[in-house]
Amino acid sequence: MDKKILIISTGGTISQIHTQKGIAISNAKSFKGDTFSNILNNFKEELNIDVIDSRTILNKDSSNIVPKDWKKIIDTIVEEYDNYTAFIVTHGTNTMGYTCSAISFAIENLGKPIIFTGSQVSYGMIGTDAIMNLENALRIIADDNCKLAGVCCVFGSKVITGTRVKKKTEFDYDAFKTFGRVLDIAKIGNSIIYNEEELKKHLSFLGSKSKLKSGLIIKDKFDTNIVSLTEFPRIKSKLF
């Protein structure tokens, strides 16, 4: 089967340009999905990838991402699901964990990889980690030893299951950690080392692992009537 990948660009730091004062902004001149597909097309023969296409659906700082934007990502994946074997979603880092989790729960029976990535430093800036993260996302998809499916975050040296993505730093290139008493699915360096137990656990939650859109179950209605409370001594029961 041909390996065909769609890059879905949503904005974020990876896409931002900088003013003469060094301020990162998102505007009409921001880097789009075609920029990232051109980068990865340089590696497709080496990794036995047949097609790398792109679609830019948003151009937003991820701090401004809302549930209707999640739905736009979902709609794009579902619309193109039968046409591609994997998807890379470029996204800002501040709310990437929320989006990864939302998409994980909104699309059931995923049988193809949906890889989220981004960068700490904008593409085109000195010290950018954008190219490394894009390449690593492609390496994971192209790795025949993995058979990965479902939503994951590939960032820095880590592969994290989509429901456990938590940002830990604004400084390090390894910006994310696996939340809770769970380990990373894999570590990426000059080779890829999988945690077979965590990979098996991740895959076990994906249902029937459908390769066709007709087998997916879509639950894209998000209830925003939710409040997160931090427990503290003498918290009042009336708050609940």
ABEGO torsion letter per residue (X at the ends): XBBBBBBBBAEEAAABBBBAAGBBBBBAABBBAAAAAAAAAAAAAAAGBABBBBBBABBBBAAABBAAAAAAAAAAAAAAAAABABBBBBBBAAAAAAAAAAAAAABBGBABBBBBBBBABBBGBBGBAAAAAAAAAAAAAABAAAGBBEBBBBBEABBBBAAABBBABAABABABBBBEBBBBABBBBABBBBBAAAAAAAAAAAEAGBABAAABBBBABBBABBBBBBBBBGBBAAAX
